[in-house]
Amino acid sequence: QVQMAESGGGSVQPGGSLRLSCAINGHTGRVGWFRQAPGKEREGVAAIDRTDYSLVANSVKGRFTISQDRAKNTVFLQMNSLKPDDTALYYCAASRIMRSPIREADFYGWGPGTQVTVSS
């Protein structure tokens, strides 16, 4: 059974940074990060596979980076130059495929999420 646990969310001012972590149990394949703001659809943000091949959504490209520590089975999302529009609940999930765009339907084993709030 796949279990994902996100952490690292919080409140920051515009221009600030956060690093999210996704601790993974029961899965060693592809992992993705998603976010969902109030009243909006869940959006794929980034994904990574075991070879470190990664995908990043255009909306965050150049600001967000996905990485992993295979020894700890943990995937990270480094978020820089944060904007108020980045405010959302951030989730990680597992997948068996890797394709662009990052589709919610390709992922499973969703964690409970970690809240990111960007405001002044």
Backbone as JSON Lines, residues from 0, in Angstrom:
{"i":0,"aa":"Q","n":[0.85,-1.19,0.0],"ca":[0.0,0.0,0.0],"c":[0.88,1.24,0.0]}
{"i":1,"aa":"V","n":[0.59,2.16,-0.89],"ca":[1.37,3.39,-1.0],"c":[0.89,4.4,0.03]}
{"i":2,"aa":"Q","n":[1.84,4.99,0.73],"ca":[1.53,6.05,1.67],"c":[2.49,7.21,1.46]}
{"i":3,"aa":"M","n":[1.93,8.4,1.34],"ca":[2.73,9.6,1.14],"c":[2.43,10.58,2.27]}
{"i":4,"aa":"A","n":[3.47,11.26,2.75],"ca":[3.29,12.22,3.83],"c":[4.05,13.49,3.5]}
{"i":5,"aa":"E","n":[3.3,14.56,3.25],"ca":[3.92,15.84,2.91],"c":[4.24,16.64,4.17]}
{"i":6,"aa":"S","n":[5.27,17.46,4.1],"ca":[5.61,18.37,5.19],"c":[6.37,19.55,4.62]}
{"i":7,"aa":"G","n":[6.53,20.58,5.44],"ca":[7.34,21.72,5.04],"c":[6.56,22.96,4.63]}
{"i":8,"aa":"G","n":[5.24,22.86,4.62],"ca":[4.44,24.02,4.27],"c":[4.49,25.09,5.35]}
{"i":9,"aa":"G","n":[3.94,26.25,5.03],"ca":[3.92,27.34,5.99],"c":[3.49,28.63,5.34]}
{"i":10,"aa":"S","n":[3.68,29.71,6.07],"ca":[3.34,31.05,5.57],"c":[4.61,31.83,5.29]}
{"i":11,"aa":"V","n":[4.68,32.42,4.1],"ca":[5.85,33.21,3.74],"c":[5.39,34.47,3.01]}
{"i":12,"aa":"Q","n":[6.28,35.43,2.96],"ca":[6.0,36.65,2.22],"c":[6.36,36.45,0.75]}
{"i":13,"aa":"P","n":[5.75,37.24,-0.12],"ca":[6.12,37.17,-1.54],"c":[7.62,37.32,-1.72]}
{"i":14,"aa":"G","n":[8.16,36.49,-2.61],"ca":[9.6,36.48,-2.83],"c":[10.35,35.48,-1.97]}
{"i":15,"aa":"G","n":[9.65,34.92,-0.99],"ca":[10.28,33.97,-0.09],"c":[10.41,32.57,-0.67]}
{"i":16,"aa":"S","n":[10.95,31.66,0.13],"ca":[11.18,30.29,-0.31],"c":[10.67,29.3,0.72]}
{"i":17,"aa":"L","n":[10.31,28.13,0.23],"ca":[9.95,27.0,1.08],"c":[10.46,25.73,0.42]}
{"i":18,"aa":"R","n":[10.72,24.73,1.23],"ca":[11.09,23.42,0.71],"c":[10.13,22.39,1.27]}
{"i":19,"aa":"L","n":[9.37,21.78,0.4],"ca":[8.43,20.75,0.8],"c":[9.09,19.38,0.69]}
{"i":20,"aa":"S","n":[8.68,18.49,1.59],"ca":[9.18,17.12,1.56],"c":[8.01,16.15,1.43]}
{"i":21,"aa":"C","n":[8.25,15.07,0.72],"ca":[7.26,14.01,0.58],"c":[7.93,12.7,0.99]}
{"i":22,"aa":"A","n":[7.56,12.18,2.14],"ca":[8.08,10.9,2.61],"c":[7.2,9.79,2.05]}
{"i":23,"aa":"I","n":[7.86,8.79,1.44],"ca":[7.14,7.78,0.66],"c":[7.31,6.4,1.28]}
{"i":24,"aa":"N","n":[6.21,5.68,1.4],"ca":[6.24,4.27,1.8],"c":[5.49,3.45,0.77]}
{"i":25,"aa":"G","n":[6.06,2.31,0.41],"ca":[5.38,1.39,-0.48],"c":[5.47,1.72,-1.95]}
{"i":26,"aa":"H","n":[6.39,2.6,-2.34],"ca":[6.52,2.98,-3.75],"c":[7.94,3.46,-4.0]}
{"i":27,"aa":"T","n":[8.52,3.0,-5.12],"ca":[9.87,3.44,-5.46],"c":[9.95,3.97,-6.88]}
{"i":28,"aa":"G","n":[8.82,4.31,-7.46],"ca":[8.8,4.79,-8.84],"c":[8.66,6.3,-8.94]}
{"i":29,"aa":"R","n":[7.83,6.7,-9.85],"ca":[7.66,8.12,-10.15],"c":[6.78,8.79,-9.11]}
{"i":30,"aa":"V","n":[7.13,10.05,-8.8],"ca":[6.39,10.82,-7.8],"c":[6.12,12.21,-8.35]}
{"i":31,"aa":"G","n":[4.96,12.71,-8.04],"ca":[4.62,14.05,-8.5],"c":[4.13,14.94,-7.38]}
{"i":32,"aa":"W","n":[4.26,16.22,-7.6],"ca":[3.7,17.24,-6.7],"c":[2.56,17.93,-7.42]}
{"i":33,"aa":"F","n":[1.49,18.15,-6.69],"ca":[0.32,18.86,-7.18],"c":[-0.05,19.94,-6.19]}
{"i":34,"aa":"R","n":[-0.9,20.85,-6.63],"ca":[-1.42,21.86,-5.71],"c":[-2.86,22.16,-6.07]}
{"i":35,"aa":"Q","n":[-3.61,22.58,-5.06],"ca":[-5.0,22.96,-5.27],"c":[-5.33,24.17,-4.44]}
{"i":36,"aa":"A","n":[-5.67,25.24,-5.12],"ca":[-6.11,26.46,-4.45],"c":[-7.63,26.42,-4.28]}
{"i":37,"aa":"P","n":[-8.15,27.16,-3.31],"ca":[-9.6,27.16,-3.09],"c":[-10.37,27.53,-4.36]}
{"i":38,"aa":"G","n":[-11.35,26.69,-4.71],"ca":[-12.18,26.97,-5.87],"c":[-11.54,26.64,-7.2]}
{"i":39,"aa":"K","n":[-10.35,26.02,-7.18],"ca":[-9.66,25.7,-8.43],"c":[-9.42,24.21,-8.56]}
{"i":40,"aa":"E","n":[-9.14,23.76,-9.78],"ca":[-8.79,22.38,-10.04],"c":[-7.4,22.07,-9.47]}
{"i":41,"aa":"R","n":[-7.19,20.79,-9.19],"ca":[-5.86,20.37,-8.77],"c":[-4.92,20.46,-9.97]}
{"i":42,"aa":"E","n":[-3.75,21.04,-9.74],"ca":[-2.8,21.33,-10.81],"c":[-1.51,20.56,-10.59]}
{"i":43,"aa":"G","n":[-1.03,19.9,-11.64],"ca":[0.26,19.23,-11.57],"c":[1.38,20.25,-11.58]}
{"i":44,"aa":"V","n":[2.32,20.13,-10.65],"ca":[3.39,21.11,-10.51],"c":[4.73,20.55,-11.02]}
{"i":45,"aa":"A","n":[5.08,19.35,-10.58],"ca":[6.35,18.75,-10.97],"c":[6.29,17.26,-10.73]}
{"i":46,"aa":"A","n":[7.15,16.53,-11.44],"ca":[7.23,15.08,-11.26],"c":[8.66,14.64,-11.52]}
{"i":47,"aa":"I","n":[9.01,13.5,-10.92],"ca":[10.37,13.0,-11.06],"c":[10.34,11.48,-11.09]}
{"i":48,"aa":"D","n":[11.28,10.87,-11.85],"ca":[11.37,9.42,-11.81],"c":[12.69,8.99,-11.17]}
{"i":49,"aa":"R","n":[12.94,7.7,-11.16],"ca":[14.1,7.19,-10.41],"c":[15.42,7.55,-11.07]}
{"i":50,"aa":"T","n":[15.39,7.94,-12.34],"ca":[16.62,8.35,-13.02],"c":[16.89,9.84,-12.86]}
{"i":51,"aa":"D","n":[16.05,10.53,-12.08],"ca":[16.1,11.98,-11.88],"c":[15.59,12.77,-13.08]}
{"i":52,"aa":"Y","n":[15.01,12.07,-14.06],"ca":[14.32,12.79,-15.11],"c":[13.12,13.5,-14.49]}
{"i":53,"aa":"S","n":[12.94,14.78,-14.81],"ca":[11.87,15.54,-14.15],"c":[11.06,16.36,-15.15]}
{"i":54,"aa":"L","n":[9.86,16.65,-14.74],"ca":[8.96,17.54,-15.46],"c":[8.55,18.65,-14.51]}
{"i":55,"aa":"V","n":[8.45,19.86,-15.03],"ca":[8.01,21.0,-14.21],"c":[6.99,21.79,-15.03]}
{"i":56,"aa":"A","n":[5.89,22.14,-14.39],"ca":[4.83,22.89,-15.07],"c":[5.34,24.28,-15.48]}
{"i":57,"aa":"N","n":[4.84,24.76,-16.61],"ca":[5.26,26.07,-17.1],"c":[4.97,27.18,-16.09]}
{"i":58,"aa":"S","n":[3.91,27.01,-15.31],"ca":[3.5,28.05,-14.37],"c":[4.53,28.27,-13.26]}
{"i":59,"aa":"V","n":[5.4,27.3,-13.03],"ca":[6.38,27.41,-11.95],"c":[7.81,27.21,-12.43]}
{"i":60,"aa":"K","n":[7.99,27.0,-13.72],"ca":[9.32,26.73,-14.26],"c":[10.25,27.92,-13.99]}
{"i":61,"aa":"G","n":[11.45,27.58,-13.55],"ca":[12.42,28.62,-13.2],"c":[12.36,29.03,-11.74]}
{"i":62,"aa":"R","n":[11.29,28.64,-11.05],"ca":[11.14,28.99,-9.64],"c":[11.1,27.75,-8.75]}
{"i":63,"aa":"F","n":[10.48,26.68,-9.24],"ca":[10.35,25.44,-8.46],"c":[11.27,24.38,-9.03]}
{"i":64,"aa":"T","n":[11.85,23.58,-8.13],"ca":[12.72,22.48,-8.52],"c":[12.33,21.23,-7.75]}
{"i":65,"aa":"I","n":[12.24,20.11,-8.44],"ca":[11.95,18.84,-7.79],"c":[13.22,18.02,-7.71]}
{"i":66,"aa":"S","n":[13.41,17.34,-6.59],"ca":[14.58,16.5,-6.4],"c":[14.22,15.34,-5.48]}
{"i":67,"aa":"Q","n":[15.16,14.44,-5.27],"ca":[14.86,13.29,-4.41],"c":[16.1,12.8,-3.69]}
{"i":68,"aa":"D","n":[15.86,12.14,-2.57],"ca":[16.88,11.42,-1.84],"c":[16.44,9.96,-1.87]}
{"i":69,"aa":"R","n":[17.03,9.18,-2.77],"ca":[16.57,7.8,-2.95],"c":[16.82,6.96,-1.71]}
{"i":70,"aa":"A","n":[17.91,7.24,-1.0],"ca":[18.23,6.48,0.22],"c":[17.14,6.65,1.28]}
{"i":71,"aa":"K","n":[16.55,7.84,1.33],"ca":[15.51,8.12,2.32],"c":[14.11,8.0,1.71]}
{"i":72,"aa":"N","n":[14.04,7.65,0.42],"ca":[12.76,7.57,-0.29],"c":[11.91,8.81,-0.03]}
{"i":73,"aa":"T","n":[12.53,9.94,-0.26],"ca":[11.88,11.24,-0.04],"c":[12.06,12.1,-1.29]}
{"i":74,"aa":"V","n":[11.0,12.78,-1.66],"ca":[11.03,13.71,-2.79],"c":[10.79,15.12,-2.27]}
{"i":75,"aa":"F","n":[11.54,16.06,-2.81],"ca":[11.47,17.45,-2.34],"c":[10.94,18.37,-3.44]}
{"i":76,"aa":"L","n":[10.33,19.45,-3.02],"ca":[9.94,20.52,-3.93],"c":[10.49,21.82,-3.36]}
{"i":77,"aa":"Q","n":[11.53,22.32,-3.99],"ca":[12.11,23.6,-3.6],"c":[11.37,24.7,-4.34]}
{"i":78,"aa":"M","n":[10.8,25.62,-3.58],"ca":[9.99,26.69,-4.16],"c":[10.62,28.03,-3.83]}
{"i":79,"aa":"N","n":[11.05,28.74,-4.84],"ca":[11.68,30.04,-4.69],"c":[10.83,31.13,-5.34]}
{"i":80,"aa":"S","n":[11.11,32.37,-4.99],"ca":[10.4,33.52,-5.58],"c":[8.89,33.31,-5.51]}
{"i":81,"aa":"L","n":[8.42,32.92,-4.36],"ca":[7.0,32.6,-4.2],"c":[6.11,33.82,-4.41]}
{"i":82,"aa":"K","n":[4.95,33.55,-5.0],"ca":[3.97,34.6,-5.29],"c":[2.67,34.27,-4.58]}
{"i":83,"aa":"P","n":[1.81,35.26,-4.37],"ca":[0.5,34.97,-3.76],"c":[-0.28,33.9,-4.53]}
{"i":84,"aa":"D","n":[-0.12,33.84,-5.85],"ca":[-0.81,32.83,-6.66],"c":[-0.34,31.42,-6.38]}
{"i":85,"aa":"D","n":[0.78,31.26,-5.68],"ca":[1.27,29.94,-5.31],"c":[0.57,29.39,-4.07]}
{"i":86,"aa":"T","n":[-0.25,30.21,-3.43],"ca":[-0.98,29.78,-2.24],"c":[-1.92,28.62,-2.6]}
{"i":87,"aa":"A","n":[-1.75,27.51,-1.9],"ca":[-2.53,26.31,-2.19],"c":[-2.19,25.22,-1.19]}
{"i":88,"aa":"L","n":[-2.98,24.17,-1.24],"ca":[-2.64,22.94,-0.53],"c":[-1.81,22.09,-1.49]}
{"i":89,"aa":"Y","n":[-0.62,21.69,-1.07],"ca":[0.3,20.95,-1.92],"c":[0.3,19.48,-1.54]}
{"i":90,"aa":"Y","n":[0.17,18.63,-2.55],"ca":[0.1,17.19,-2.37],"c":[1.21,16.48,-3.13]}
{"i":91,"aa":"C","n":[1.6,15.31,-2.66],"ca":[2.42,14.44,-3.49],"c":[1.66,13.12,-3.7]}
{"i":92,"aa":"A","n":[2.03,12.44,-4.78],"ca":[1.36,11.2,-5.13],"c":[2.3,10.37,-5.99]}
{"i":93,"aa":"A","n":[1.95,9.09,-6.15],"ca":[2.77,8.14,-6.9],"c":[2.2,7.92,-8.29]}
{"i":94,"aa":"S","n":[3.06,7.5,-9.2],"ca":[2.61,7.21,-10.55],"c":[3.43,6.09,-11.16]}
{"i":95,"aa":"R","n":[2.87,5.41,-12.16],"ca":[3.61,4.4,-12.9],"c":[4.1,4.92,-14.25]}
{"i":96,"aa":"I","n":[3.68,6.11,-14.63],"ca":[4.11,6.67,-15.91],"c":[4.58,8.1,-15.72]}
{"i":97,"aa":"M","n":[5.28,8.57,-16.72],"ca":[5.85,9.91,-16.69],"c":[5.53,10.56,-18.02]}
{"i":98,"aa":"R","n":[4.65,11.55,-18.02],"ca":[4.35,12.23,-19.26],"c":[3.91,13.65,-18.96]}
{"i":99,"aa":"S","n":[4.01,14.48,-20.0],"ca":[3.66,15.89,-19.88],"c":[2.42,16.15,-20.73]}
{"i":100,"aa":"P","n":[1.46,16.93,-20.23],"ca":[1.45,17.57,-18.92],"c":[1.23,16.57,-17.78]}
{"i":101,"aa":"I","n":[1.5,17.01,-16.57],"ca":[1.36,16.15,-15.4],"c":[-0.12,16.07,-15.06]}
{"i":102,"aa":"R","n":[-0.68,14.86,-15.2],"ca":[-2.13,14.68,-15.1],"c":[-2.5,14.03,-13.77]}
{"i":103,"aa":"E","n":[-3.47,14.58,-13.11],"ca":[-3.94,14.03,-11.84],"c":[-4.36,12.57,-12.01]}
{"i":104,"aa":"A","n":[-4.98,12.25,-13.14],"ca":[-5.51,10.9,-13.36],"c":[-4.41,9.84,-13.41]}
{"i":105,"aa":"D","n":[-3.17,10.23,-13.65],"ca":[-2.06,9.28,-13.72],"c":[-1.49,8.94,-12.34]}
{"i":106,"aa":"F","n":[-1.97,9.59,-11.29],"ca":[-1.37,9.47,-9.96],"c":[-2.32,8.84,-8.96]}
{"i":107,"aa":"Y","n":[-1.74,8.26,-7.92],"ca":[-2.52,7.58,-6.88],"c":[-1.76,7.65,-5.57]}
{"i":108,"aa":"G","n":[-2.42,7.21,-4.5],"ca":[-1.77,7.19,-3.19],"c":[-1.53,8.58,-2.63]}
{"i":109,"aa":"W","n":[-2.51,9.44,-2.76],"ca":[-2.38,10.84,-2.37],"c":[-2.17,11.0,-0.86]}
{"i":110,"aa":"G","n":[-1.23,11.93,-0.53],"ca":[-1.06,12.29,0.87],"c":[-2.11,13.3,1.29]}
{"i":111,"aa":"P","n":[-2.14,13.68,2.56],"ca":[-3.14,14.64,3.06],"c":[-2.85,16.07,2.64]}
{"i":112,"aa":"G","n":[-1.63,16.37,2.22],"ca":[-1.29,17.72,1.77],"c":[-0.63,18.56,2.85]}
{"i":113,"aa":"T","n":[0.04,19.62,2.4],"ca":[0.64,20.59,3.3],"c":[0.33,21.98,2.74]}
{"i":114,"aa":"Q","n":[-0.11,22.87,3.62],"ca":[-0.6,24.18,3.19],"c":[0.56,25.15,2.99]}
{"i":115,"aa":"V","n":[0.53,25.84,1.87],"ca":[1.47,26.92,1.57],"c":[0.68,28.2,1.39]}
{"i":116,"aa":"T","n":[1.02,29.22,2.16],"ca":[0.34,30.51,2.07],"c":[1.38,31.59,1.82]}
{"i":117,"aa":"V","n":[1.17,32.35,0.75],"ca":[2.09,33.42,0.39],"c":[1.33,34.74,0.45]}
{"i":118,"aa":"S","n":[1.69,35.55,1.4],"ca":[1.01,36.84,1.55],"c":[1.91,37.8,2.31]}
{"i":119,"aa":"S","n":[1.63,39.09,2.12],"ca":[2.39,40.11,2.83],"c":[1.61,40.59,4.04]}
